[in-house]
C-alpha cells in the first residue's frame, strides 16, 4: 500500500482512534495525504492537507492548546527588546564594541580584548511578540483565535513537537484506527 492510498480523492477523514480506543482529533482539508502531529503528551491530531506547511498551520489553528497567560502577563514577562552585544575590554573597562575605531580594517583594534557576548534586554512593553523567549514558548494561530474571547496565542510544547506524513507502517506501529468514508 502506498502512502497516498491511506485516503483517496472522493474520500473524507472523519475520525481516528488510538490503540486504547481514545478518539484522536482530526481535520480534513479536502485533498492531500494524511499527517500526524505528536508532542510530549502523545498524538494531538491527524490532518489531511496538501503540504507539510498547510498541515502544520491547521495543527496550530485546531489542535495546539491556548495560552493560559493574559496579554498583560505576557507583556510583563517578555516586554523587552533583546539583542546580543560583543563586549570588549578597553584598558580595563568592559564596554560594548560599537565604534568604527573598534574595527579598523575589519579586525578588532589591538588595544581591545574580546570578552564575550552578552544579551542586553531593554524594557519595551510592545516588543513581547519579537522576544526570543516568547517565540520559544508561544505562537500565533494563523487564522486568529479558535474560540470566542481567545487571544489567538497558543502554547508550544517545550519538549518539542513533530509533524510527520502518516504512512501505513506508522498506522500499524501506533495501532491507529482511521475512519475514512466516501464523500457523497
N, C-alpha and C positions, 0 to 999 in steps of 0.2 A: 504494500500500500504506500503510495506517495503522500507526502505532506499535504498537498492540495486536495487529496481525497478525503481528508477528515471532514471537509464541508465543501459543497459544490455550489455553483450558481443555481439559483432556484431553491436553495435551502436556507433555513434560518437556525441560528443557535438560540435555543430557548431556555436552556438550563444546563447545570453541571453539578455533580456531587463528588465529594471526596471519598476516599476508601472507608471512612467512618460514616458515610451516608449524610454528611453535612452539606447543605446547599452552598454552592460557590457562586458569588455574584458574576453575572455575565452581561456583556453588551455586544450587540451585533450591529456593526456599521454598514451592513449590506453586502459588502464584497471583500474578497481577500482571504488570507489564511487566518488561522487562529493563533493567538498569542497568550501566554500565561504570565501573570505578574505575581512575583513572590517577594516577601520581605522576611525579616527575622521572626515574624509570627506565623508564617506559612503562606498559603495561597490567598492573595487578596482579590483576584478576579481573573476571568478569561474574557478576552476581547477578540472580536473579528474586525480586522481593519486591513487596508491595503498595504500599509508600510509600518515599520517599527515606530517611526515618529508619530504617525496617526494613532497607533495603539497606545503609545506612552501618554499622549495628550488625553486620550479617553480615560486612561487609568487615573491621571491627575484630576480630571473632572469628576469621575464617577466613584472611584474606589479609595483614594487617599483620604485619611482622616482630617477633619477640620482642625485647625489650630485652636487650642483652648485658651490661648492668651488673647487679651484685648489689644487693640491697636496702641493704647496708652502703655501697656506693659511692654509691648514690642519696641515702641519708641524709646522707653526708658532703658531697655537692655541693649538696643542696637543703634541708638541715635547718635552715631559718631561717624565722622569721616575717618577712614583708615588708610594709611599709606605706610610704605616701608622706606626707611631712610638709611643711607650709608653714613655711618658715624666714623669720624677720623679723630686722631689725637693731633692737636695743633699746639706744639710747645707746651704740653702738659694740660691742655684744656680739650675736653671732648666736645665736639660740635658736629653738626650735620654738614656734609660736603655739598655745598650748593653754589659756590662761587666759580666763575670761569677760571680764576687763577688756581683753583684746586686741581685742575686737569690740564696743565699746559701740554700741548702736543698730544692730547688724548690719554695721557697716563697720569697717575696720581703724583702730585708735586713731591719732591724729595724731602721737604721739611715736614710732610704729613705722614702719619702712620694709620693704616686701616685698622679700626677697632672691631667693627662688625655691623650687622644690620639691626635696626630697631623698628618696631612697629609704633607708629605715632597715631594716637586717636585724638581727634579734635571734636568736642561736642557740636552736634548739628542734628537736632531732632528730626529733620526732614531727610536725613541720609540713611535711615534704617534699612530701606529696601536694597541699597547698594553695599551694605555692610557684609563682608565675607562670612561673619558668624551667622547672620540672618540667612544668607543664601545656603549655608550648610545645613541649617535646621528647618528651613521653611521653603515653600514655593508658592507660586500663584497659579490658581486654576486657569487654564487657557480661556474658558468661557465664563469666568466670574463665579460668584457664589453658587453652590449647588443646592442651597436651601434659603428660604426667606430669612433675612437678617444676618446671613453669614458674611464673613469678610472677604471670601474668595481666596483666603490663605490656607494652605494645608501644611500639616506637619510631616516632615520627612522622617523616615526610619533611620536613626543614627547608625544602625548596623548594616545599612545598605539595602538596595532593592535590585531586583533582576526582572527583566522582561525578555522572554525567550519565545521563539516560534514554537508552537505546540506540534509535536510530531507523534506519530503512532507509538514510537518507542517510549516517549515521555508520558503519554497517556497510560501505557502499560506499567511503567516504572512507578508512577504516582498513584496507580489504581484509581483513575478517574472514570467517571461515567458521564458522557456527554449526551445531552438531549438535543437532537437535531431533527427538525421537521421540514417537510416540503412546504414551500410557500404556495398559497392558493392564488 
